[in-house]
Amino acid sequence: MKSLKFYLAALVLVAAGACRTTTQQAASEIEEPPRNLIYGIDADEYRTQTGEVGPGQTLGGILAGYGVTALQVDRLDRAAKDIFPLRNIRAGHKYTAFIHEDSLYAPHLDYLVYERSATQYVTFGFHDDSVSVSTGEKEFTLRRTKKSAVINSSLWGAIMEQKLPYALASEMEDIYQWTVDFFGIQKGDAFTVIYDERFIDDTIPAGIGRVWGARFTQGGKEYYAIPFRQGGKIQYWEADGGSLRKQLLKAPLKFTRISSKFTYARKHPIYKVYRPHTGVDYAAPKGTPVHAVADGVVTFKGWGGGGGNTLKIKHPGNLMTGYLHLSGFARGISKGSHVSQGQLIGYVGSTGASTGPHLDYRIWKNGTPIDPLKVPQKPSEPISEENRALFEFVRDRISAELNGDLAEELRITQLDSLELPASPAATELAAN
């Protein structure tokens, strides 16, 4: 009888243990409630305050309002120097303070997050006697979009009329800067473009991602832009496989208008006499960035008389370009400097014999002036033969999407590990 009671008691203990184990497992399988993360910080542990940087306001001044000492600000300034210098904050940008209260209910700032842009932010942390600085990016979703527009005045005007992302105009100018004459845009020119648009929380627009293809019509001629990876980087190509990149940029600056063209008989606005003007004048606000139109070496930097602050750059093919009336030169630019295509070299000004801010841009071939708007362009290396079939596969898919509807499963969505689809004949042969 004793042995029977002992056996039953053991069974009860085992059952109880099993029950506890099952309960513990069930409890462990219960998901924790989602944390209220803001900029990666658990906001439920803090009292938060949001604000906006005011005109002339410094980060040190903002932090002082939360009780951060001058010593801590100095430490933060040194820690942030190579990540995000404190002087780089700008009026109008938002910030969020994360504050905790100690046992005496005294407030202490643990974090201040500054929004650099719609998607990027900087987190400044304060932990007892130490500080920290880190950067982050908000999570966003991508929405593939196709838009078309007819131009009435300018590319930027069409972008605004259609309420498209402003960044799209800049992106298209970068893609077509060797091919499309944006200073020669006429009413009736048009474009179609496919791009990824970023959204935060699926509703707030936050810029654009990759441009997956474009077709730009200027003067009745179509210019395609097909993305493809060759030589280790993604570039844009014409429909026939020629590179959109050319020896020279179409212009050395953006967002301007032509105020005077190349001629041998222009009435000078100051001297009131007719004399040659062997360049193109681009009217632009003072300080507008000026870029080198091609790789080359600086042969002159200095005062050019009536041309004011002047740069001259020698390029391959016995070409020379000149940039006149600059307000100043970019840092690091000096005689003998090697510059690359698109590199910042100076800023628009009105120095020398000038009636207003503009860039006088000139080109010489073998020492003879030539019209910058009529320079023959040599394209960069085209699609190689070994990449030709894969490029044509990408081109056909992108073109089909630009020119009509393409099933979502057939769209080109990545450019890093593409494979040609097997032909029907090859598929049938493999099956047999």
Contacts in CASP RR format, 6 or more apart in sequence:
PFRMAT RR
TARGET T0000
AUTHOR 0000-0000-0000
METHOD contacts of the structure
MODEL  1
MKSLKFYLAALVLVAAGACRTTTQQAASEIEEPPRNLIYGIDADEYRTQT
GEVGPGQTLGGILAGYGVTALQVDRLDRAAKDIFPLRNIRAGHKYTAFIH
EDSLYAPHLDYLVYERSATQYVTFGFHDDSVSVSTGEKEFTLRRTKKSAV
INSSLWGAIMEQKLPYALASEMEDIYQWTVDFFGIQKGDAFTVIYDERFI
DDTIPAGIGRVWGARFTQGGKEYYAIPFRQGGKIQYWEADGGSLRKQLLK
APLKFTRISSKFTYARKHPIYKVYRPHTGVDYAAPKGTPVHAVADGVVTF
KGWGGGGGNTLKIKHPGNLMTGYLHLSGFARGISKGSHVSQGQLIGYVGS
TGASTGPHLDYRIWKNGTPIDPLKVPQKPSEPISEENRALFEFVRDRISA
ELNGDLAEELRITQLDSLELPASPAATELAAN
35 42 0 8 1.000
35 44 0 8 1.000
36 42 0 8 1.000
36 43 0 8 1.000
36 44 0 8 1.000
37 43 0 8 1.000
38 48 0 8 1.000
38 96 0 8 1.000
38 113 0 8 1.000
39 96 0 8 1.000
39 111 0 8 1.000
39 113 0 8 1.000
39 121 0 8 1.000
39 123 0 8 1.000
39 136 0 8 1.000
39 138 0 8 1.000
41 98 0 8 1.000
41 111 0 8 1.000
41 113 0 8 1.000
41 123 0 8 1.000
43 98 0 8 1.000
45 100 0 8 1.000
46 98 0 8 1.000
46 99 0 8 1.000
46 100 0 8 1.000
46 110 0 8 1.000
46 111 0 8 1.000
47 98 0 8 1.000
47 99 0 8 1.000
47 100 0 8 1.000
47 101 0 8 1.000
47 107 0 8 1.000
48 96 0 8 1.000
48 97 0 8 1.000
48 98 0 8 1.000
48 99 0 8 1.000
49 96 0 8 1.000
49 97 0 8 1.000
49 99 0 8 1.000
50 94 0 8 1.000
50 95 0 8 1.000
50 96 0 8 1.000
50 97 0 8 1.000
51 94 0 8 1.000
51 95 0 8 1.000
51 96 0 8 1.000
52 92 0 8 1.000
52 93 0 8 1.000
52 94 0 8 1.000
52 95 0 8 1.000
53 62 0 8 1.000
53 89 0 8 1.000
53 90 0 8 1.000
53 91 0 8 1.000
53 92 0 8 1.000
53 93 0 8 1.000
53 94 0 8 1.000
53 95 0 8 1.000
53 114 0 8 1.000
54 91 0 8 1.000
54 92 0 8 1.000
55 91 0 8 1.000
56 91 0 8 1.000
57 89 0 8 1.000
57 91 0 8 1.000
58 86 0 8 1.000
58 87 0 8 1.000
58 89 0 8 1.000
59 73 0 8 1.000
59 86 0 8 1.000
59 89 0 8 1.000
59 114 0 8 1.000
59 124 0 8 1.000
60 68 0 8 1.000
60 73 0 8 1.000
60 86 0 8 1.000
62 95 0 8 1.000
62 112 0 8 1.000
63 72 0 8 1.000
63 73 0 8 1.000
63 76 0 8 1.000
63 109 0 8 1.000
63 112 0 8 1.000
63 124 0 8 1.000
64 70 0 8 1.000
64 73 0 8 1.000
66 97 0 8 1.000
66 99 0 8 1.000
66 107 0 8 1.000
66 109 0 8 1.000
66 112 0 8 1.000
67 109 0 8 1.000
68 109 0 8 1.000
68 126 0 8 1.000
72 126 0 8 1.000
72 131 0 8 1.000
73 86 0 8 1.000
75 130 0 8 1.000
75 131 0 8 1.000
76 86 0 8 1.000
76 124 0 8 1.000
76 125 0 8 1.000
76 126 0 8 1.000
76 131 0 8 1.000
76 133 0 8 1.000
77 85 0 8 1.000
77 86 0 8 1.000
79 131 0 8 1.000
79 132 0 8 1.000
79 133 0 8 1.000
80 86 0 8 1.000
80 122 0 8 1.000
80 124 0 8 1.000
80 133 0 8 1.000
83 122 0 8 1.000
83 133 0 8 1.000
83 134 0 8 1.000
83 135 0 8 1.000
84 114 0 8 1.000
84 116 0 8 1.000
84 122 0 8 1.000
84 133 0 8 1.000
84 135 0 8 1.000
89 114 0 8 1.000
93 114 0 8 1.000
93 115 0 8 1.000
93 116 0 8 1.000
94 114 0 8 1.000
94 115 0 8 1.000
95 112 0 8 1.000
95 113 0 8 1.000
95 114 0 8 1.000
95 115 0 8 1.000
96 112 0 8 1.000
96 113 0 8 1.000
97 109 0 8 1.000
97 111 0 8 1.000
97 112 0 8 1.000
98 109 0 8 1.000
98 110 0 8 1.000
98 111 0 8 1.000
98 112 0 8 1.000
98 113 0 8 1.000
99 107 0 8 1.000
99 108 0 8 1.000
99 109 0 8 1.000
99 110 0 8 1.000
100 107 0 8 1.000
100 108 0 8 1.000
100 110 0 8 1.000
101 107 0 8 1.000
101 108 0 8 1.000
102 108 0 8 1.000
108 126 0 8 1.000
109 126 0 8 1.000
110 125 0 8 1.000
110 126 0 8 1.000
110 127 0 8 1.000
111 123 0 8 1.000
111 124 0 8 1.000
111 125 0 8 1.000
111 126 0 8 1.000
112 123 0 8 1.000
112 124 0 8 1.000
112 125 0 8 1.000
113 121 0 8 1.000
113 122 0 8 1.000
113 123 0 8 1.000
113 124 0 8 1.000
114 121 0 8 1.000
114 122 0 8 1.000
114 124 0 8 1.000
115 121 0 8 1.000
116 122 0 8 1.000
116 135 0 8 1.000
118 138 0 8 1.000
118 200 0 8 1.000
118 204 0 8 1.000
118 205 0 8 1.000
118 206 0 8 1.000
118 207 0 8 1.000
119 137 0 8 1.000
119 138 0 8 1.000
119 140 0 8 1.000
119 198 0 8 1.000
119 200 0 8 1.000
119 206 0 8 1.000
119 207 0 8 1.000
120 135 0 8 1.000
120 136 0 8 1.000
120 137 0 8 1.000
120 138 0 8 1.000
121 135 0 8 1.000
121 136 0 8 1.000
121 137 0 8 1.000
121 138 0 8 1.000
122 133 0 8 1.000
122 134 0 8 1.000
122 135 0 8 1.000
122 136 0 8 1.000
123 132 0 8 1.000
123 133 0 8 1.000
123 134 0 8 1.000
123 135 0 8 1.000
123 136 0 8 1.000
124 131 0 8 1.000
124 132 0 8 1.000
124 133 0 8 1.000
125 131 0 8 1.000
125 132 0 8 1.000
125 133 0 8 1.000
138 200 0 8 1.000
138 206 0 8 1.000
139 200 0 8 1.000
140 198 0 8 1.000
140 199 0 8 1.000
140 200 0 8 1.000
140 206 0 8 1.000
141 198 0 8 1.000
141 199 0 8 1.000
141 202 0 8 1.000
142 196 0 8 1.000
142 197 0 8 1.000
142 198 0 8 1.000
142 199 0 8 1.000
142 209 0 8 1.000
143 196 0 8 1.000
143 197 0 8 1.000
143 199 0 8 1.000
144 194 0 8 1.000
144 195 0 8 1.000
144 196 0 8 1.000
144 197 0 8 1.000
144 212 0 8 1.000
144 411 0 8 1.000
145 194 0 8 1.000
145 195 0 8 1.000
145 196 0 8 1.000
145 197 0 8 1.000
146 192 0 8 1.000
146 193 0 8 1.000
146 194 0 8 1.000
146 401 0 8 1.000
146 402 0 8 1.000
147 162 0 8 1.000
147 164 0 8 1.000
147 168 0 8 1.000
147 192 0 8 1.000
147 193 0 8 1.000
147 195 0 8 1.000
148 190 0 8 1.000
148 191 0 8 1.000
148 192 0 8 1.000
148 193 0 8 1.000
149 158 0 8 1.000
149 159 0 8 1.000
149 161 0 8 1.000
149 162 0 8 1.000
149 164 0 8 1.000
149 190 0 8 1.000
149 191 0 8 1.000
150 158 0 8 1.000
150 188 0 8 1.000
150 189 0 8 1.000
150 190 0 8 1.000
151 157 0 8 1.000
151 158 0 8 1.000
151 185 0 8 1.000
151 186 0 8 1.000
151 187 0 8 1.000
151 188 0 8 1.000
151 189 0 8 1.000
151 190 0 8 1.000
151 191 0 8 1.000
152 158 0 8 1.000
152 161 0 8 1.000
152 187 0 8 1.000
152 188 0 8 1.000
153 185 0 8 1.000
153 187 0 8 1.000
154 182 0 8 1.000
154 185 0 8 1.000
155 169 0 8 1.000
155 172 0 8 1.000
155 173 0 8 1.000
155 182 0 8 1.000
155 185 0 8 1.000
155 191 0 8 1.000
156 166 0 8 1.000
156 169 0 8 1.000
156 255 0 8 1.000
158 191 0 8 1.000
159 165 0 8 1.000
159 166 0 8 1.000
159 168 0 8 1.000
159 169 0 8 1.000
160 166 0 8 1.000
165 197 0 8 1.000
165 205 0 8 1.000
165 207 0 8 1.000
165 208 0 8 1.000
167 207 0 8 1.000
167 208 0 8 1.000
168 193 0 8 1.000
168 195 0 8 1.000
168 208 0 8 1.000
168 211 0 8 1.000
170 254 0 8 1.000
171 195 0 8 1.000
171 208 0 8 1.000
171 211 0 8 1.000
172 191 0 8 1.000
172 193 0 8 1.000
172 211 0 8 1.000
172 214 0 8 1.000
172 216 0 8 1.000
173 182 0 8 1.000
173 254 0 8 1.000
175 211 0 8 1.000
175 214 0 8 1.000
175 225 0 8 1.000
175 236 0 8 1.000
175 244 0 8 1.000
176 182 0 8 1.000
176 214 0 8 1.000
176 216 0 8 1.000
176 223 0 8 1.000
176 225 0 8 1.000
176 244 0 8 1.000
177 249 0 8 1.000
177 250 0 8 1.000
177 251 0 8 1.000
178 244 0 8 1.000
178 245 0 8 1.000
178 246 0 8 1.000
178 248 0 8 1.000
178 249 0 8 1.000
178 250 0 8 1.000
178 377 0 8 1.000
179 223 0 8 1.000
179 238 0 8 1.000
179 244 0 8 1.000
179 246 0 8 1.000
179 250 0 8 1.000
180 216 0 8 1.000
180 218 0 8 1.000
180 223 0 8 1.000
180 250 0 8 1.000
181 218 0 8 1.000
181 250 0 8 1.000
181 373 0 8 1.000
182 250 0 8 1.000
182 251 0 8 1.000
182 254 0 8 1.000
183 250 0 8 1.000
183 251 0 8 1.000
183 256 0 8 1.000
183 257 0 8 1.000
183 258 0 8 1.000
183 282 0 8 1.000
183 373 0 8 1.000
184 218 0 8 1.000
184 258 0 8 1.000
185 218 0 8 1.000
186 218 0 8 1.000
186 219 0 8 1.000
189 216 0 8 1.000
189 217 0 8 1.000
189 218 0 8 1.000
189 219 0 8 1.000
190 216 0 8 1.000
190 217 0 8 1.000
191 214 0 8 1.000
191 215 0 8 1.000
191 216 0 8 1.000
191 217 0 8 1.000
192 214 0 8 1.000
192 215 0 8 1.000
192 402 0 8 1.000
193 211 0 8 1.000
193 213 0 8 1.000
193 214 0 8 1.000
193 215 0 8 1.000
194 211 0 8 1.000
194 212 0 8 1.000
194 213 0 8 1.000
194 214 0 8 1.000
194 398 0 8 1.000
194 401 0 8 1.000
194 402 0 8 1.000
195 208 0 8 1.000
195 209 0 8 1.000
195 210 0 8 1.000
195 211 0 8 1.000
195 212 0 8 1.000
195 213 0 8 1.000
196 208 0 8 1.000
196 209 0 8 1.000
196 210 0 8 1.000
196 212 0 8 1.000
197 205 0 8 1.000
197 207 0 8 1.000
197 208 0 8 1.000
197 209 0 8 1.000
198 205 0 8 1.000
198 206 0 8 1.000
198 207 0 8 1.000
198 208 0 8 1.000
198 209 0 8 1.000
199 205 0 8 1.000
199 206 0 8 1.000
200 206 0 8 1.000
210 227 0 8 1.000
211 225 0 8 1.000
211 227 0 8 1.000
211 236 0 8 1.000
212 227 0 8 1.000
212 398 0 8 1.000
212 401 0 8 1.000
212 411 0 8 1.000
212 412 0 8 1.000
213 224 0 8 1.000
213 225 0 8 1.000
213 226 0 8 1.000
213 227 0 8 1.000
213 236 0 8 1.000
213 398 0 8 1.000
213 402 0 8 1.000
214 224 0 8 1.000
214 225 0 8 1.000
214 236 0 8 1.000
214 402 0 8 1.000
215 222 0 8 1.000
215 223 0 8 1.000
215 224 0 8 1.000
215 225 0 8 1.000
215 402 0 8 1.000
215 403 0 8 1.000
216 222 0 8 1.000
216 223 0 8 1.000
216 225 0 8 1.000
217 223 0 8 1.000
223 238 0 8 1.000
223 244 0 8 1.000
224 238 0 8 1.000
224 239 0 8 1.000
224 395 0 8 1.000
224 399 0 8 1.000
224 402 0 8 1.000
225 236 0 8 1.000
225 237 0 8 1.000
225 238 0 8 1.000
225 244 0 8 1.000
226 236 0 8 1.000
226 237 0 8 1.000
226 238 0 8 1.000
226 239 0 8 1.000
226 241 0 8 1.000
226 391 0 8 1.000
226 394 0 8 1.000
226 395 0 8 1.000
226 398 0 8 1.000
226 399 0 8 1.000
227 234 0 8 1.000
227 235 0 8 1.000
227 236 0 8 1.000
227 237 0 8 1.000
227 394 0 8 1.000
227 398 0 8 1.000
227 415 0 8 1.000
228 234 0 8 1.000
228 235 0 8 1.000
228 236 0 8 1.000
228 237 0 8 1.000
228 383 0 8 1.000
228 387 0 8 1.000
228 390 0 8 1.000
228 391 0 8 1.000
228 394 0 8 1.000
228 395 0 8 1.000
228 415 0 8 1.000
229 235 0 8 1.000
229 415 0 8 1.000
229 416 0 8 1.000
230 383 0 8 1.000
230 384 0 8 1.000
230 387 0 8 1.000
230 391 0 8 1.000
234 415 0 8 1.000
235 243 0 8 1.000
235 244 0 8 1.000
235 245 0 8 1.000
236 244 0 8 1.000
237 243 0 8 1.000
237 244 0 8 1.000
237 382 0 8 1.000
237 383 0 8 1.000
237 391 0 8 1.000
237 395 0 8 1.000
238 244 0 8 1.000
239 395 0 8 1.000
239 399 0 8 1.000
241 382 0 8 1.000
241 383 0 8 1.000
241 388 0 8 1.000
241 391 0 8 1.000
241 395 0 8 1.000
242 379 0 8 1.000
242 382 0 8 1.000
242 383 0 8 1.000
243 379 0 8 1.000
243 380 0 8 1.000
243 381 0 8 1.000
243 382 0 8 1.000
245 379 0 8 1.000
245 380 0 8 1.000
246 377 0 8 1.000
246 378 0 8 1.000
246 379 0 8 1.000
246 380 0 8 1.000
247 294 0 8 1.000
247 315 0 8 1.000
247 316 0 8 1.000
247 377 0 8 1.000
247 378 0 8 1.000
247 379 0 8 1.000
247 380 0 8 1.000
248 293 0 8 1.000
248 294 0 8 1.000
248 315 0 8 1.000
248 319 0 8 1.000
248 375 0 8 1.000
248 377 0 8 1.000
249 291 0 8 1.000
249 293 0 8 1.000
249 294 0 8 1.000
249 341 0 8 1.000
249 342 0 8 1.000
251 282 0 8 1.000
251 293 0 8 1.000
251 361 0 8 1.000
252 282 0 8 1.000
252 290 0 8 1.000
252 291 0 8 1.000
252 292 0 8 1.000
252 293 0 8 1.000
252 321 0 8 1.000
252 323 0 8 1.000
252 359 0 8 1.000
252 361 0 8 1.000
253 282 0 8 1.000
253 284 0 8 1.000
253 288 0 8 1.000
253 289 0 8 1.000
253 290 0 8 1.000
253 291 0 8 1.000
253 348 0 8 1.000
253 359 0 8 1.000
254 288 0 8 1.000
255 284 0 8 1.000
255 288 0 8 1.000
256 282 0 8 1.000
256 283 0 8 1.000
256 284 0 8 1.000
256 288 0 8 1.000
256 359 0 8 1.000
257 282 0 8 1.000
257 283 0 8 1.000
258 280 0 8 1.000
258 281 0 8 1.000
258 282 0 8 1.000
258 283 0 8 1.000
259 281 0 8 1.000
259 282 0 8 1.000
259 283 0 8 1.000
259 358 0 8 1.000
260 266 0 8 1.000
260 277 0 8 1.000
260 279 0 8 1.000
260 280 0 8 1.000
260 281 0 8 1.000
261 277 0 8 1.000
261 279 0 8 1.000
261 280 0 8 1.000
261 281 0 8 1.000
261 371 0 8 1.000
261 373 0 8 1.000
262 277 0 8 1.000
262 278 0 8 1.000
262 279 0 8 1.000
262 280 0 8 1.000
262 369 0 8 1.000
262 371 0 8 1.000
262 372 0 8 1.000
262 373 0 8 1.000
262 374 0 8 1.000
263 276 0 8 1.000
263 277 0 8 1.000
264 276 0 8 1.000
264 277 0 8 1.000
264 278 0 8 1.000
265 274 0 8 1.000
265 275 0 8 1.000
265 276 0 8 1.000
266 274 0 8 1.000
266 275 0 8 1.000
266 276 0 8 1.000
266 277 0 8 1.000
267 273 0 8 1.000
267 274 0 8 1.000
268 274 0 8 1.000
268 275 0 8 1.000
268 277 0 8 1.000
268 353 0 8 1.000
269 355 0 8 1.000
270 353 0 8 1.000
270 354 0 8 1.000
270 355 0 8 1.000
271 353 0 8 1.000
276 369 0 8 1.000
278 362 0 8 1.000
278 369 0 8 1.000
279 360 0 8 1.000
279 361 0 8 1.000
279 362 0 8 1.000
279 363 0 8 1.000
279 369 0 8 1.000
279 371 0 8 1.000
279 372 0 8 1.000
280 360 0 8 1.000
280 361 0 8 1.000
280 362 0 8 1.000
280 371 0 8 1.000
280 372 0 8 1.000
280 373 0 8 1.000
281 358 0 8 1.000
281 359 0 8 1.000
281 360 0 8 1.000
281 361 0 8 1.000
282 348 0 8 1.000
282 358 0 8 1.000
282 359 0 8 1.000
282 361 0 8 1.000
283 356 0 8 1.000
283 357 0 8 1.000
283 358 0 8 1.000
284 348 0 8 1.000
284 357 0 8 1.000
284 358 0 8 1.000
284 359 0 8 1.000
285 348 0 8 1.000
285 357 0 8 1.000
286 327 0 8 1.000
286 347 0 8 1.000
286 348 0 8 1.000
286 349 0 8 1.000
286 350 0 8 1.000
286 357 0 8 1.000
287 327 0 8 1.000
287 347 0 8 1.000
287 348 0 8 1.000
287 349 0 8 1.000
287 357 0 8 1.000
288 347 0 8 1.000
288 348 0 8 1.000
288 357 0 8 1.000
288 359 0 8 1.000
289 344 0 8 1.000
289 346 0 8 1.000
289 347 0 8 1.000
290 323 0 8 1.000
290 326 0 8 1.000
290 344 0 8 1.000
290 345 0 8 1.000
290 346 0 8 1.000
290 347 0 8 1.000
290 348 0 8 1.000
290 359 0 8 1.000
291 342 0 8 1.000
291 343 0 8 1.000
291 344 0 8 1.000
291 345 0 8 1.000
292 313 0 8 1.000
292 321 0 8 1.000
292 339 0 8 1.000
292 340 0 8 1.000
292 341 0 8 1.000
292 342 0 8 1.000
292 343 0 8 1.000
292 345 0 8 1.000
293 321 0 8 1.000
293 341 0 8 1.000
293 342 0 8 1.000
294 313 0 8 1.000
294 315 0 8 1.000
294 316 0 8 1.000
294 319 0 8 1.000
294 321 0 8 1.000
294 341 0 8 1.000
295 315 0 8 1.000
295 316 0 8 1.000
295 338 0 8 1.000
295 339 0 8 1.000
295 340 0 8 1.000
295 341 0 8 1.000
296 313 0 8 1.000
296 314 0 8 1.000
296 315 0 8 1.000
296 316 0 8 1.000
296 338 0 8 1.000
296 339 0 8 1.000
296 340 0 8 1.000
297 313 0 8 1.000
297 314 0 8 1.000
297 336 0 8 1.000
297 337 0 8 1.000
297 338 0 8 1.000
297 339 0 8 1.000
298 311 0 8 1.000
298 312 0 8 1.000
298 313 0 8 1.000
298 333 0 8 1.000
298 334 0 8 1.000
298 335 0 8 1.000
298 336 0 8 1.000
298 337 0 8 1.000
298 339 0 8 1.000
298 345 0 8 1.000
299 312 0 8 1.000
299 313 0 8 1.000
299 314 0 8 1.000
299 320 0 8 1.000
299 335 0 8 1.000
299 336 0 8 1.000
300 310 0 8 1.000
300 311 0 8 1.000
300 312 0 8 1.000
300 335 0 8 1.000
301 310 0 8 1.000
301 311 0 8 1.000
301 312 0 8 1.000
301 329 0 8 1.000
301 333 0 8 1.000
301 334 0 8 1.000
301 335 0 8 1.000
302 309 0 8 1.000
302 310 0 8 1.000
302 311 0 8 1.000
303 309 0 8 1.000
303 310 0 8 1.000
304 310 0 8 1.000
304 324 0 8 1.000
304 352 0 8 1.000
305 352 0 8 1.000
305 353 0 8 1.000
306 324 0 8 1.000
306 352 0 8 1.000
306 353 0 8 1.000
306 354 0 8 1.000
307 324 0 8 1.000
307 325 0 8 1.000
307 351 0 8 1.000
307 352 0 8 1.000
307 353 0 8 1.000
307 354 0 8 1.000
307 360 0 8 1.000
308 324 0 8 1.000
308 325 0 8 1.000
308 326 0 8 1.000
308 351 0 8 1.000
308 352 0 8 1.000
308 353 0 8 1.000
308 354 0 8 1.000
309 324 0 8 1.000
309 325 0 8 1.000
309 326 0 8 1.000
309 327 0 8 1.000
309 328 0 8 1.000
309 329 0 8 1.000
309 349 0 8 1.000
309 351 0 8 1.000
309 352 0 8 1.000
310 322 0 8 1.000
310 323 0 8 1.000
310 324 0 8 1.000
310 325 0 8 1.000
310 326 0 8 1.000
311 322 0 8 1.000
311 323 0 8 1.000
311 326 0 8 1.000
311 329 0 8 1.000
311 333 0 8 1.000
311 345 0 8 1.000
311 346 0 8 1.000
312 320 0 8 1.000
312 321 0 8 1.000
312 322 0 8 1.000
312 323 0 8 1.000
313 320 0 8 1.000
313 321 0 8 1.000
313 322 0 8 1.000
313 323 0 8 1.000
313 339 0 8 1.000
313 345 0 8 1.000
314 320 0 8 1.000
315 321 0 8 1.000
318 365 0 8 1.000
318 366 0 8 1.000
318 367 0 8 1.000
319 363 0 8 1.000
319 364 0 8 1.000
319 365 0 8 1.000
320 363 0 8 1.000
320 364 0 8 1.000
320 367 0 8 1.000
321 361 0 8 1.000
321 362 0 8 1.000
321 363 0 8 1.000
321 364 0 8 1.000
322 361 0 8 1.000
322 362 0 8 1.000
322 363 0 8 1.000
323 345 0 8 1.000
323 346 0 8 1.000
323 359 0 8 1.000
323 360 0 8 1.000
323 361 0 8 1.000
324 359 0 8 1.000
324 360 0 8 1.000
324 361 0 8 1.000
324 362 0 8 1.000
325 348 0 8 1.000
325 349 0 8 1.000
325 350 0 8 1.000
325 351 0 8 1.000
325 352 0 8 1.000
325 354 0 8 1.000
325 357 0 8 1.000
325 358 0 8 1.000
325 359 0 8 1.000
325 360 0 8 1.000
326 346 0 8 1.000
326 347 0 8 1.000
326 348 0 8 1.000
326 349 0 8 1.000
326 351 0 8 1.000
326 359 0 8 1.000
327 347 0 8 1.000
327 348 0 8 1.000
327 349 0 8 1.000
327 350 0 8 1.000
327 351 0 8 1.000
327 357 0 8 1.000
328 346 0 8 1.000
328 347 0 8 1.000
328 349 0 8 1.000
329 345 0 8 1.000
329 346 0 8 1.000
329 347 0 8 1.000
330 343 0 8 1.000
330 344 0 8 1.000
330 345 0 8 1.000
330 346 0 8 1.000
330 347 0 8 1.000
333 339 0 8 1.000
333 345 0 8 1.000
333 346 0 8 1.000
339 345 0 8 1.000
348 357 0 8 1.000
348 358 0 8 1.000
348 359 0 8 1.000
349 356 0 8 1.000
349 357 0 8 1.000
349 358 0 8 1.000
349 359 0 8 1.000
350 356 0 8 1.000
350 357 0 8 1.000
350 358 0 8 1.000
361 372 0 8 1.000
362 369 0 8 1.000
362 372 0 8 1.000
363 369 0 8 1.000
363 370 0 8 1.000
363 371 0 8 1.000
363 372 0 8 1.000
363 375 0 8 1.000
364 370 0 8 1.000
383 391 0 8 1.000
389 420 0 8 1.000
390 418 0 8 1.000
390 420 0 8 1.000
393 418 0 8 1.000
393 420 0 8 1.000
393 421 0 8 1.000
394 412 0 8 1.000
394 415 0 8 1.000
394 418 0 8 1.000
397 406 0 8 1.000
397 410 0 8 1.000
397 411 0 8 1.000
397 412 0 8 1.000
398 412 0 8 1.000
400 406 0 8 1.000
400 410 0 8 1.000
401 411 0 8 1.000
412 418 0 8 1.000
422 430 0 8 1.000
END
